[in-house]
């Protein structure tokens, strides 16, 4: 697990370095660097420095962008590698232990009630589908706010 996450994190760092080396002219790279998650990751990195990389491995959804931001900002390897190594160790431990325990729990629940495991799986898939579909729909409030600018006081 450690090797997998270390390869992924460092690959993302080097992707960030390559973006600054010329790939930034592509539309995809430009969109990536303007995204909400990248902006948040850059803010974390600017505020906390290398420890933000280590802490990002204990979060969901920001870890990749932190590593990308470290590459884009050309964080020196002497600061990046220790931070990413500690983060990868933490990640491997969390996912190795929690992942194994989760599989054991599902196996034991299956032995007692296969129908419950199937129902929970269907519920989880439905929840993910709902979240994804809901995220893609623009909200009515956002359209109303954009359509009518607020009047300025004189």
Long-range contacts (C-beta under 8 A, 24 or more apart in sequence): 1-91, 1-92, 1-95, 1-96, 2-88, 2-89, 2-92, 5-57, 5-88, 5-91, 5-92, 6-84, 6-85, 6-88, 8-64, 9-63, 9-67, 9-84, 9-87, 9-88, 10-67, 10-84, 12-64, 12-67, 12-68, 12-71, 13-67, 13-68, 13-70, 13-71, 13-75, 13-80, 13-84, 14-71, 15-68, 15-71, 16-67, 16-68, 16-69, 16-70, 16-71, 16-72, 16-73, 17-71, 17-72, 17-74, 18-71, 19-68, 19-71, 19-72, 20-71, 20-72, 20-74, 32-68, 33-72, 35-65, 37-61, 37-62, 37-65, 38-65, 38-68, 38-69, 40-65, 41-65, 41-66, 41-68, 41-69, 42-69, 42-72, 42-73, 44-69, 45-69, 45-70, 45-73, 45-75, 49-79, 50-75, 50-79, 50-80, 50-82, 50-83, 51-83, 53-80, 53-83, 53-84, 53-87, 54-83, 54-84, 54-86, 54-87, 54-90, 55-87, 56-87, 57-87, 57-88, 57-90, 57-91, 58-87, 58-90, 58-91, 58-94, 63-87, 63-91
